[in-house]
Amino acid sequence: MPAPDELSLFARRLEEIGAPYMVTGATAAILYGQPRVTNDLDVVLSLNDPARAALLRVFAETEFYVPPESVIRAEQARSHRGHFNLIHHETGYKADIYLVGTDVLHAWAMPLRRRLSWGDGLEIAVAPPEYVVLRKLEYYREGRSSKHPADIRAIREITGVDEKALAPWLERMDLTELWQELSSAP
């Protein structure tokens, strides 16, 4: 039996929930750019009460670590940076679930997410490349990890980004100078 892949383990269930979601982070960078190793799956999820009930149903506790419903409710109540993890028991694969909340960048990106084919007939929702680049710029500013500029470069070269759509967000997030610095690097 083939080993399960992290993306399918979570995406099939996220599709079943029916709530708007988008794969982001390193996995989106890999899909838009070039392969590299990642430790987890990052997902932005719009989670209302019916979707929470569906999440608890499709991510069965016999297969996944799922936080108690009270924890998920508390994270839903946060206006900004609501977050929890789901972990597949057998493989240790982990999904970091970030809730849309009032994050304006999440709200902007959700209607722009792309549907990409993955595996055996599975279609997944992936954050637009501009969103991925903006978040990578934020993370690079915070920690200066070399993986972020490499991801950004690969996304620009392989998929491309809409620089007109990116420009107001770069200014709003005070990332224009960093974008220019990385854009001019070889």
C-alpha positions as CSV (number, residue, x, y, z in Angstrom):
1,M,0.0,0.0,0.0
2,P,1.5,3.4,-0.9
3,A,2.2,5.8,1.9
4,P,-0.4,8.5,2.3
5,D,0.6,12.0,1.2
6,E,0.1,14.8,3.7
7,L,-1.8,17.0,1.3
8,S,-4.4,14.3,0.4
9,L,-4.9,13.2,4.0
10,F,-6.1,16.7,5.0
11,A,-7.4,18.2,1.7
12,R,-9.9,15.4,1.1
13,R,-11.4,16.0,4.5
14,L,-11.3,19.8,4.1
15,E,-13.2,19.4,0.8
16,E,-15.8,17.3,2.6
17,I,-16.4,20.0,5.2
18,G,-17.5,22.4,2.4
19,A,-16.1,25.5,4.2
20,P,-13.9,27.9,2.2
21,Y,-10.2,27.0,2.8
22,M,-6.9,27.6,1.1
23,V,-3.6,25.7,1.3
24,T,-0.8,28.2,1.9
25,G,2.8,28.3,3.3
26,A,5.5,26.0,2.1
27,T,3.0,23.6,0.4
28,A,1.6,26.5,-1.7
29,A,5.2,27.6,-2.4
30,I,6.1,24.1,-3.6
31,L,3.0,23.9,-5.8
32,Y,3.7,27.3,-7.4
33,G,7.5,27.0,-7.3
34,Q,10.0,24.2,-6.7
35,P,10.0,21.1,-4.5
36,R,11.5,21.3,-1.0
37,V,11.0,19.7,2.3
38,T,8.3,21.0,4.7
39,N,7.2,19.8,8.2
40,D,3.6,20.6,8.0
41,L,0.6,21.8,6.0
42,D,-0.6,25.4,6.5
43,V,-4.3,26.0,5.8
44,V,-6.4,29.1,6.1
45,L,-10.0,28.1,6.9
46,S,-13.3,30.0,7.2
47,L,-14.9,28.2,10.1
48,N,-18.5,28.8,11.2
49,D,-20.4,26.6,13.6
50,P,-21.8,24.1,11.1
51,A,-18.3,23.8,9.5
52,R,-16.9,23.2,13.0
53,A,-19.3,20.3,13.5
54,A,-18.3,18.9,10.1
55,L,-14.6,19.3,10.9
56,L,-15.1,17.3,14.1
57,R,-16.9,14.6,12.2
58,V,-14.5,14.2,9.2
59,F,-11.3,14.4,11.3
60,A,-12.2,11.5,13.5
61,E,-10.3,11.3,16.8
62,T,-9.5,7.6,16.0
63,E,-7.3,8.9,13.1
64,F,-6.3,12.4,14.1
65,Y,-5.5,14.5,17.1
66,V,-8.2,17.1,17.1
67,P,-8.3,19.7,19.9
68,P,-11.4,19.7,22.1
69,E,-14.4,21.5,20.7
70,S,-14.1,24.1,23.4
71,V,-10.6,25.0,22.2
72,I,-11.7,25.3,18.6
73,R,-14.6,27.5,19.8
74,A,-12.2,29.7,21.7
75,E,-10.0,30.1,18.6
76,Q,-13.1,30.9,16.5
77,A,-13.9,33.6,18.9
78,R,-10.6,35.4,18.4
79,S,-10.9,38.2,15.9
80,H,-7.3,37.8,14.8
81,R,-4.8,34.9,14.7
82,G,-7.2,32.1,15.6
83,H,-5.2,28.8,15.2
84,F,-5.2,25.1,16.0
85,N,-3.5,21.9,14.8
86,L,-4.7,18.6,13.4
87,I,-2.3,15.7,13.6
88,H,-2.6,12.3,11.8
89,H,-1.9,9.6,14.4
90,E,-0.4,7.0,12.1
91,T,2.0,9.3,10.1
92,G,2.5,12.3,12.4
93,Y,1.6,14.6,9.6
94,K,0.4,17.9,10.9
95,A,-1.9,20.7,9.6
96,D,-1.7,24.1,11.1
97,I,-5.2,25.6,10.7
98,Y,-5.4,29.4,10.7
99,L,-8.8,30.9,10.9
100,V,-9.8,33.8,8.7
101,G,-11.2,35.9,11.5
102,T,-10.8,39.6,10.7
103,D,-7.4,39.3,8.9
104,V,-7.8,41.6,5.9
105,L,-5.2,39.7,3.9
106,H,-7.0,36.4,4.5
107,A,-10.3,38.1,3.4
108,W,-8.7,39.5,0.3
109,A,-7.1,36.2,-0.7
110,M,-10.0,33.7,-0.1
111,P,-12.1,34.7,-3.2
112,L,-8.9,34.6,-5.3
113,R,-7.8,31.1,-4.3
114,R,-7.1,28.7,-7.1
115,R,-8.3,25.2,-7.7
116,L,-5.4,22.9,-8.6
117,S,-5.5,19.2,-9.4
118,W,-3.8,16.8,-7.0
119,G,-3.5,13.0,-7.0
120,D,-6.4,10.8,-8.0
121,G,-9.0,13.3,-9.1
122,L,-8.6,15.6,-6.0
123,E,-8.9,19.3,-6.5
124,I,-7.6,21.5,-3.8
125,A,-8.0,25.2,-3.0
126,V,-4.6,27.0,-2.9
127,A,-3.9,30.6,-1.9
128,P,-3.1,32.9,-4.8
129,P,0.6,33.2,-5.4
130,E,0.5,36.9,-4.4
131,Y,-0.8,36.0,-0.9
132,V,1.9,33.4,-0.5
133,V,4.6,35.9,-1.5
134,L,3.3,38.5,0.9
135,R,3.3,36.0,3.8
136,K,6.7,34.8,2.8
137,L,8.0,38.4,2.9
138,E,6.5,38.9,6.4
139,Y,8.2,35.7,7.6
140,Y,11.5,36.7,6.1
141,R,11.3,40.1,7.7
142,E,10.7,38.4,11.1
143,G,13.3,35.6,11.0
144,R,15.5,36.1,7.9
145,S,15.3,32.4,7.0
146,S,16.8,31.8,3.5
147,K,14.0,29.5,2.5
148,H,11.6,32.4,2.1
149,P,13.5,34.3,-0.6
150,A,14.2,31.0,-2.4
151,D,10.4,30.3,-2.3
152,I,9.6,33.8,-3.5
153,R,12.1,33.6,-6.3
154,A,10.8,30.2,-7.5
155,I,7.1,31.4,-7.4
156,R,8.0,34.5,-9.5
157,E,10.0,32.4,-12.0
158,I,7.7,29.4,-12.4
159,T,4.1,30.7,-11.8
160,G,4.5,34.5,-11.7
161,V,2.8,37.1,-9.6
162,D,0.5,40.0,-10.5
163,E,2.7,42.9,-9.4
164,K,-0.3,45.4,-9.7
165,A,-2.3,43.3,-7.2
166,L,0.8,43.0,-5.0
167,A,1.7,46.7,-4.9
168,P,-1.0,48.1,-2.6
169,W,-0.4,45.2,-0.1
170,L,3.4,45.7,-0.2
171,E,2.8,49.3,0.8
172,R,0.1,48.5,3.4
173,M,2.2,45.9,5.0
174,D,5.4,48.0,4.8
175,L,7.1,45.4,2.6
176,T,7.9,47.5,-0.5
177,E,11.6,47.9,0.4
178,L,12.1,44.3,1.2
179,W,10.3,43.2,-2.0
180,Q,12.6,45.5,-4.0
181,E,15.6,44.2,-2.2
182,L,14.7,40.6,-3.0
183,S,13.6,41.4,-6.5
184,S,16.9,42.8,-7.4
185,A,18.9,40.0,-5.8
186,P,20.4,37.5,-8.3
